[in-house]
């Protein structure tokens, strides 16, 4: 680790240590994992990683969050809520991520108040503001969430370097947006669509794919995988398994996108 990054990490720990306690919005991804690790260094038991469980969070991601919290040694709390209770979220316009982030961070503040803490942290890093349409960042700003990675100019590649220093298993984990990002803007987010996308992506995970999405175009499943994994997706055994499995889930058509995985392919704030 470079001396510059070490200094940034030390500054982030120092800023966190000035708080009476923090709740980290914790998905188990690399960004929130590094924030949780820094907070745990700074505050010990007064740092709490909190995961919001809802229909948009794949069960596999919740399992990962539990495991990563154990790796860090940080206290881990799970709260439940439903984005589907919010008609604006269900409508799925260009502000979907704003509504989602507002609700999730609101639950984090509920936990913080119960613990007597005044600070909620998230994993926004210094690379995020420059990545196009990101309405969720507006919610972070409006709710006055503390983003130590952003505040101390720690970019995405540096986040991964810190995760490796902490020996976290998610150091190289690809980004994973919530399941609603698989549904094109303008098409309602429903529990049925979220469930079949989650089950469809479970198949790809089982087959060993690492960077992928199954987009739900109102009954048409569009499978995206990273360009270097396209040959595996063209394997006849996988093609047959995907066709049969996704048809059983209720998809009318199953397709493979030859452009491969790409962010923003169905929504401006999509991953």
C-alpha positions in Angstrom: 0.0 0.0 0.0 1.3 3.4 -0.9 2.1 6.0 1.8 -0.5 8.3 0.2 -3.3 5.7 0.6 -2.1 4.8 4.1 -2.4 8.5 5.0 -5.9 8.7 3.5 -7.0 5.6 5.5 -5.5 7.0 8.7 -7.4 10.3 8.1 -10.6 8.4 7.6 -10.1 6.4 10.8 -9.4 9.6 12.7 -12.5 11.3 11.4 -14.6 8.2 12.4 -13.0 8.1 15.9 -14.4 11.6 16.6 -17.9 10.2 16.4 -19.8 8.9 19.4 -20.7 5.8 17.3 -21.6 5.0 13.7 -24.0 2.8 11.8 -22.6 1.8 8.5 -25.1 1.1 5.7 -23.6 -2.3 4.9 -24.3 -4.3 1.7 -21.3 -6.6 2.1 -19.8 -5.2 -1.1 -16.2 -3.9 -1.2 -17.0 -0.2 -0.5 -19.2 -0.7 2.6 -16.9 -3.5 3.8 -13.9 -1.2 3.8 -15.9 1.6 5.6 -17.0 -1.0 8.2 -13.4 -2.1 8.7 -12.2 1.4 9.1 -15.0 2.2 11.5 -14.3 -0.9 13.5 -10.7 0.1 13.8 -11.7 3.5 15.0 -14.6 2.8 17.3 -14.6 -0.9 18.1 -18.0 -2.0 19.4 -19.4 1.4 18.7 -19.3 0.7 15.0 -22.3 -1.2 13.7 -22.7 -2.6 10.2 -26.4 -2.7 9.3 -27.9 -4.4 6.3 -31.4 -3.6 5.1 -33.2 -6.7 3.9 -35.9 -6.3 1.3 -37.2 -7.9 -1.9 -34.5 -6.2 -3.9 -31.6 -7.8 -2.0 -30.7 -11.3 -3.3 -30.5 -13.9 -0.5 -26.9 -14.7 -1.7 -25.9 -11.1 -1.1 -27.3 -11.2 2.4 -25.3 -14.3 3.1 -22.2 -12.6 1.8 -22.9 -9.6 4.1 -23.1 -11.9 7.1 -19.8 -13.6 6.1 -17.9 -10.4 5.5 -19.1 -8.8 8.7 -17.6 -11.9 10.5 -14.3 -11.4 8.6 -14.2 -7.8 9.8 -15.3 -8.7 13.3 -17.8 -5.9 13.3 -21.2 -6.0 15.0 -23.8 -6.8 12.3 -27.5 -5.9 12.5 -30.2 -6.8 9.9 -33.3 -4.7 9.5 -36.3 -5.3 7.2 -38.4 -3.1 5.0 -40.0 -3.1 1.6 -39.4 -0.7 -1.2 -42.6 -2.0 -2.8 -44.5 -0.1 -0.1 -43.5 3.1 -2.0 -45.5 3.8 -5.1 -42.8 6.1 -6.5 -40.3 3.2 -6.3 -42.7 0.7 -7.9 -43.3 3.2 -10.7 -39.6 2.8 -11.7 -38.9 6.1 -13.2 -35.5 7.7 -13.5 -35.4 8.4 -9.8 -35.9 4.8 -8.6 -32.5 4.7 -6.9 -33.2 8.0 -5.1 -36.4 6.6 -3.6 -34.6 3.3 -2.7 -31.6 5.0 -1.1 -33.8 7.4 0.8 -35.8 4.5 2.3 -32.7 2.3 3.1 -30.8 5.2 4.7 -33.9 6.1 6.7 -33.9 2.7 8.2 -30.2 3.2 9.1 -31.1 6.3 10.9 -33.8 4.4 12.8 -31.1 2.0 14.1 -28.7 4.8 14.9 -31.3 6.6 17.0 -32.1 3.4 18.9 -28.4 3.0 19.7 -28.0 6.7 20.6 -25.6 7.4 17.7 -25.6 10.5 15.6 -23.9 9.2 12.5 -24.8 7.0 9.5 -22.0 6.2 7.1 -22.1 4.7 3.6 -19.7 3.4 1.0 -19.8 6.2 -1.5 -16.2 6.5 -2.8 -14.4 9.3 -4.7 -15.0 7.7 -8.1 -18.8 7.6 -7.7 -19.8 11.2 -8.4 -18.2 11.1 -11.8 -20.0 8.0 -13.0 -23.0 9.6 -14.7 -26.6 9.6 -13.5 -26.5 8.7 -9.8 -29.7 9.9 -8.1 -28.9 7.8 -5.1 -26.1 10.2 -4.2 -28.7 13.0 -3.8 -30.3 11.0 -1.0 -26.9 10.6 0.6 -26.4 14.4 0.5 -30.0 15.3 1.6 -29.8 12.9 4.6 -26.3 14.2 5.6 -24.8 10.7 5.5 -21.1 10.7 6.2 -19.1 9.1 3.4 -15.5 8.6 4.7 -14.2 7.2 1.4 -15.5 10.2 -0.5 -14.5 12.7 2.2 -10.9 11.5 2.1 -10.6 11.1 -1.7 -10.4 7.3 -1.7 -11.2 6.1 -5.2 -12.5 2.7 -6.3 -9.2 1.1 -7.1 -7.8 2.3 -3.7 -10.9 0.9 -2.0 -10.0 -2.5 -3.4 -6.4 -2.1 -2.3 -7.5 -1.4 1.2 -9.8 -4.4 1.1 -6.9 -6.5 0.1 -4.9 -5.1 3.0 -7.7 -6.1 5.4 -7.6 -9.5 3.7 -11.3 -9.3 2.9 -12.8 -11.9 0.5 -14.7 -9.1 -1.4 -11.5 -7.3 -2.5 -12.1 -8.3 -6.1 -15.8 -8.8 -6.0 -17.7 -7.2 -9.0 -20.2 -4.5 -8.3 -23.7 -5.8 -7.5 -26.6 -3.5 -7.8 -30.0 -4.3 -6.3 -32.4 -6.6 -8.2 -34.6 -3.7 -9.3 -31.8 -2.6 -11.6 -32.6 -5.5 -13.9 -36.0 -4.1 -14.7 -36.1 -1.4 -17.4 -37.1 2.1 -16.5 -40.9 2.6 -16.9 -41.7 -1.1 -16.2 -43.2 -1.6 -12.7 -41.1 -3.2 -10.1 -43.0 -6.2 -8.7 -42.2 -9.0 -6.3 -42.8 -11.5 -9.1 -40.3 -9.9 -11.4 -37.7 -9.5 -8.6 -38.1 -13.1 -7.6 -37.7 -14.6 -11.0 -34.6 -12.4 -11.7 -33.0 -13.6 -8.4 -33.7 -17.2 -9.3 -32.4 -16.8 -12.8 -29.2 -15.2 -11.6 -28.7 -18.0 -9.1 -28.3 -20.3 -12.1 -25.5 -18.2 -13.6 -23.8 -18.1 -10.2 -24.0 -21.8 -10.0 -22.5 -22.2 -13.4 -19.5 -20.1 -12.2 -20.1 -16.8 -14.0 -18.8 -13.8 -12.0 -20.0 -10.7 -13.8 -23.5 -11.0 -15.1 -27.1 -9.8 -15.1 -30.4 -11.2 -16.1 -32.6 -8.3 -17.4 -36.3 -8.8 -17.3 -38.0 -7.1 -20.3 -41.6 -8.0 -19.3 -41.2 -11.7 -19.8 -38.1 -11.7 -22.1 -35.0 -12.6 -20.2 -31.8 -11.0 -21.6 -28.7 -12.6 -20.1 -25.6 -10.4 -20.0 -22.2 -11.8 -19.0 -18.7 -10.2 -19.1 -17.1 -10.4 -22.5 -14.4 -12.8 -21.4 -17.2 -15.2 -20.2 -19.2 -15.2 -23.4 -17.6 -18.4 -24.6 -18.9 -20.2 -21.5 -22.4 -18.7 -22.1 -22.4 -20.2 -25.6 -21.7 -23.7 -24.3 -24.6 -25.9 -25.4 -25.1 -27.4 -22.0 -25.4 -24.0 -20.4 -27.7 -22.8 -23.2 -30.0 -25.7 -22.6 -30.0 -25.3 -18.8 -30.7 -21.5 -19.1 -33.5 -22.0 -21.6 -35.2 -24.7 -19.5 -34.6 -23.1 -16.1 -35.7 -19.6 -17.1 -38.7 -20.9 -18.9 -39.8 -22.7 -15.8 -39.5 -19.4 -13.9 -42.1 -17.8 -16.2 -40.0 -16.1 -18.9 -41.5 -16.3 -22.3 -38.2 -15.9 -24.2 -34.6 -16.3 -23.1 -31.8 -14.4 -25.0 -28.1 -13.9 -24.7 -26.8 -10.3 -25.3 -23.8 -10.6 -27.5 -22.6 -7.2 -26.4 -22.0 -8.7 -23.0 -22.4 -7.2 -19.6 -22.7 -3.4 -19.6 -23.9 -0.9 -17.0 -26.9 1.3 -17.8 -28.3 -1.1 -20.4 -31.9 -0.8 -19.2 -31.9 2.2 -16.9 -29.8 5.4 -16.7 -28.9 4.6 -13.0 -28.5 0.9 -13.6 -25.5 -1.3 -12.9 
